[in-house]
Amino acid sequence: MKKKFLYVLIGLIFVTGIGLIVYQPLFNYYVIPKQLEKSYEENYNKITTNGIKENVYNSSKKENAFDYDSVQSVDEFDFNSVKGKLDKSMIIGLIYIPNVHIKLPILYGTNYETMMLGAGTLKPNMTMGVGNYVLGSHSMRNKELLFTPTRNMGKGDLIYLTDKEYVYTYKTTSKDVISPKETHVMDDKNGLNEVTLISCYDSKGEARLVVKGRLESKKKLEEVDGKVKSQLTSY
């Protein structure tokens, strides 16, 4: 009887172990991307140009929009805490980088939710196409998730931002690994209109990957190339 119980216990432990080994990559490479994609489709596709303008105005009044202390390293299981929390009232635009397959809603503010649900704005009261427009998001073990693909960007890669009225096209100029203390990368420079993309470079959060791009053009959404337009108008 004891041997039978021992065999059953060993069997359960073995099955549980195999289940955990299979579940983690399944969650990381299938469940999370599907959850995010569904939330993007449900919310970004519904938002209008006027809706984005209202979101920018309303979000700028929120006291907790920039809670930098709440941003910390996360793993795939942390996404359970933000499941279903993306709302179209959070969305103020879209970022699209075709060469590395990044396409994320831009969310106003820096906090636990915005960094996990899309690309959050790292400074208050920014305007697309004016000064240094700074966005941040997480890097994950899934190399296709959030800002992880920025590691593969190179000089000349095009970065598109849109508020569903205009399209702002930036050309990548640099990619660097820096210390979290080097916050000067977020500063505005006189006469320079650029975009700055920031994400963690290591699992401990001791380094940052920073990609910068310089503004090339600003066009009405209906004036841009058809393929780009289709990517920017809906998810």
C-alpha positions as CSV (number, residue, x, y, z in Angstrom):
1,M,0.0,0.0,0.0
2,K,2.8,2.4,0.9
3,K,4.6,1.6,-2.3
4,K,1.5,2.2,-4.4
5,F,1.0,5.5,-2.7
6,L,4.6,6.4,-3.3
7,Y,4.3,5.6,-7.0
8,V,1.1,7.7,-7.3
9,L,2.8,10.6,-5.5
10,I,5.9,10.4,-7.8
11,G,3.6,10.2,-10.8
12,L,1.7,13.3,-9.7
13,I,4.9,15.3,-9.1
14,F,6.2,14.2,-12.5
15,V,3.1,15.3,-14.3
16,T,2.9,18.6,-12.4
17,G,6.5,19.3,-13.3
18,I,5.9,18.6,-17.0
19,G,2.8,20.7,-16.9
20,L,4.7,23.7,-15.4
21,I,7.5,23.3,-18.0
22,V,4.9,23.4,-20.8
23,Y,2.7,26.0,-19.3
24,Q,5.3,28.8,-18.9
25,P,6.3,29.1,-22.6
26,L,2.7,28.5,-23.7
27,F,1.6,31.4,-21.5
28,N,4.6,33.6,-22.6
29,Y,4.4,33.0,-26.3
30,Y,0.7,32.4,-26.9
31,V,-1.7,33.4,-24.1
32,I,-0.2,36.9,-23.4
33,P,0.1,37.9,-27.0
34,K,-3.4,36.8,-27.7
35,Q,-4.8,38.6,-24.7
36,L,-3.0,41.9,-25.7
37,E,-4.0,41.6,-29.3
38,K,-7.6,41.1,-28.4
39,S,-7.6,44.1,-26.1
40,Y,-5.9,46.2,-28.8
41,E,-8.5,45.3,-31.4
42,E,-11.4,45.9,-29.1
43,N,-10.2,49.3,-28.0
44,Y,-8.0,50.9,-30.7
45,N,-10.4,50.2,-33.5
46,K,-13.2,52.0,-31.6
47,I,-11.2,55.2,-30.9
48,T,-11.7,58.2,-33.1
49,T,-9.5,61.3,-33.7
50,N,-11.8,63.4,-31.4
51,G,-11.8,60.6,-28.9
52,I,-8.0,60.7,-28.8
53,K,-8.0,64.4,-28.2
54,E,-10.5,64.0,-25.3
55,N,-8.3,61.2,-23.9
56,V,-5.2,63.4,-24.0
57,Y,-7.1,66.3,-22.2
58,N,-8.7,64.0,-19.6
59,S,-5.6,62.0,-18.9
60,S,-3.5,65.0,-18.3
61,K,-5.7,65.9,-15.4
62,K,-5.2,62.6,-13.6
63,E,-3.0,62.9,-10.5
64,N,-1.7,59.3,-10.7
65,A,-0.8,59.3,-14.4
66,F,2.9,59.4,-13.7
67,D,3.6,56.9,-10.9
68,Y,7.3,56.1,-11.7
69,D,7.7,54.1,-8.5
70,S,5.1,51.6,-9.5
71,V,7.1,50.6,-12.6
72,Q,9.2,47.5,-11.9
73,S,10.5,44.4,-13.6
74,V,7.8,41.9,-14.4
75,D,7.4,38.4,-15.7
76,E,4.8,36.8,-17.8
77,F,2.6,35.8,-14.9
78,D,2.2,39.5,-13.8
79,F,0.1,40.0,-16.9
80,N,-2.8,38.3,-15.0
81,S,-3.0,41.4,-12.9
82,V,-3.7,43.7,-15.8
83,K,-5.9,41.4,-17.9
84,G,-9.0,43.3,-19.1
85,K,-7.7,46.7,-17.8
86,L,-7.0,48.3,-21.1
87,D,-9.7,50.8,-21.9
88,K,-10.1,53.0,-25.0
89,S,-10.1,56.1,-22.7
90,M,-6.4,55.3,-22.0
91,I,-5.4,55.4,-25.7
92,I,-3.8,58.5,-27.2
93,G,-2.2,57.1,-30.4
94,L,-0.3,54.2,-31.9
95,I,3.3,53.4,-32.6
96,Y,4.3,51.3,-35.6
97,I,7.8,50.1,-36.4
98,P,7.5,47.7,-39.4
99,N,11.1,46.5,-39.6
100,V,10.9,44.9,-36.1
101,H,7.1,44.2,-36.1
102,I,6.2,46.6,-33.3
103,K,2.6,47.8,-33.2
104,L,1.3,49.1,-29.9
105,P,-1.2,51.6,-28.6
106,I,0.3,54.7,-27.0
107,L,-1.1,55.2,-23.5
108,Y,-1.0,58.4,-21.5
109,G,1.3,58.2,-18.4
110,T,3.9,56.1,-16.7
111,N,2.6,53.5,-14.3
112,Y,2.3,49.7,-13.7
113,E,-0.5,49.3,-16.2
114,T,0.7,51.5,-19.1
115,M,4.1,49.8,-19.2
116,M,2.5,46.4,-19.5
117,L,-0.4,47.2,-21.8
118,G,1.3,49.2,-24.5
119,A,3.8,52.1,-24.9
120,G,3.4,54.7,-22.1
121,T,4.4,58.3,-22.3
122,L,7.3,59.0,-19.9
123,K,6.7,62.8,-19.6
124,P,3.6,64.8,-19.1
125,N,2.1,67.2,-21.7
126,M,4.1,66.0,-24.7
127,T,3.0,66.6,-28.3
128,M,3.7,64.3,-31.1
129,G,6.2,65.8,-33.6
130,V,7.3,68.5,-31.1
131,G,10.4,68.3,-29.0
132,N,11.4,64.9,-27.5
133,Y,8.5,62.5,-27.5
134,V,9.5,59.8,-25.0
135,L,7.8,56.4,-24.8
136,G,8.5,53.4,-22.6
137,S,7.5,49.8,-22.3
138,H,8.8,46.5,-21.0
139,S,11.2,44.0,-22.4
140,M,10.2,40.4,-22.0
141,R,11.5,36.8,-22.6
142,N,9.1,36.7,-25.5
143,K,11.3,38.5,-28.1
144,E,8.2,39.8,-29.9
145,L,6.4,41.3,-27.0
146,L,6.0,45.0,-26.2
147,F,9.4,46.9,-26.6
148,T,11.6,43.8,-26.7
149,P,12.0,44.0,-30.5
150,T,13.7,47.4,-30.2
151,R,16.9,45.4,-29.5
152,N,16.9,44.5,-33.2
153,M,16.4,48.1,-34.5
154,G,19.1,49.7,-36.7
155,K,19.9,53.2,-38.0
156,G,17.4,54.2,-40.7
157,D,14.5,52.1,-39.4
158,L,11.3,54.1,-39.7
159,I,9.1,54.7,-36.6
160,Y,5.6,55.9,-37.2
161,L,3.4,57.6,-34.6
162,T,-0.2,58.6,-35.2
163,D,-3.0,60.3,-33.3
164,K,-5.4,59.1,-36.1
165,E,-5.3,62.6,-37.6
166,Y,-1.6,63.0,-38.5
167,V,1.2,60.5,-39.1
168,Y,4.6,61.5,-37.7
169,T,7.5,59.6,-39.4
170,Y,10.8,59.4,-37.6
171,K,14.1,57.8,-38.8
172,T,16.2,55.9,-36.2
173,T,19.5,57.6,-35.5
174,S,20.9,55.7,-32.5
175,K,20.6,52.8,-30.2
176,D,22.4,52.7,-26.8
177,V,22.6,50.9,-23.5
178,I,22.7,53.3,-20.6
179,S,22.3,53.6,-16.9
180,P,18.9,54.4,-15.4
181,K,20.5,57.5,-14.0
182,E,21.1,58.9,-17.4
183,T,17.7,60.6,-17.6
184,H,19.1,63.4,-19.9
185,V,18.0,61.2,-22.8
186,M,14.5,62.4,-22.1
187,D,15.3,66.1,-22.2
188,D,14.2,68.4,-25.0
189,K,17.0,69.8,-27.2
190,N,16.5,73.2,-28.8
191,G,15.0,72.9,-32.3
192,L,15.2,69.1,-32.3
193,N,12.1,67.0,-32.9
194,E,12.7,63.4,-32.0
195,V,11.2,60.3,-30.5
196,T,12.9,58.3,-27.7
197,L,12.0,54.7,-26.9
198,I,13.1,53.3,-23.6
199,S,13.0,49.8,-22.2
200,C,14.9,47.6,-19.7
201,Y,18.0,45.9,-21.1
202,D,18.5,43.3,-18.4
203,S,16.2,41.3,-16.1
204,K,17.4,43.2,-13.0
205,G,16.6,46.6,-14.4
206,E,20.1,47.8,-14.0
207,A,20.4,49.1,-17.6
208,R,18.2,50.7,-20.2
209,L,18.0,50.3,-23.9
210,V,17.4,53.7,-25.6
211,V,16.5,54.1,-29.3
212,K,16.3,57.6,-30.8
213,G,14.8,58.7,-34.0
214,R,14.6,62.1,-35.7
215,L,11.4,63.5,-37.2
216,E,11.3,63.2,-41.0
217,S,7.8,64.3,-41.8
218,K,4.3,65.1,-40.6
219,K,1.4,64.2,-42.9
220,K,-2.4,63.9,-42.7
221,L,-3.3,60.2,-42.2
222,E,-5.1,60.0,-45.5
223,E,-1.9,61.2,-47.3
224,V,0.4,58.4,-46.3
225,D,1.2,55.2,-48.2
226,G,-1.7,52.7,-48.3
227,K,0.1,49.9,-46.5
228,V,1.2,52.2,-43.7
229,K,-2.2,53.8,-43.5
230,S,-3.9,50.4,-43.1
231,Q,-1.6,49.5,-40.2
232,L,-2.2,52.8,-38.5
233,T,-6.0,53.1,-38.8
234,S,-6.9,49.8,-37.2
235,Y,-5.3,47.0,-35.2
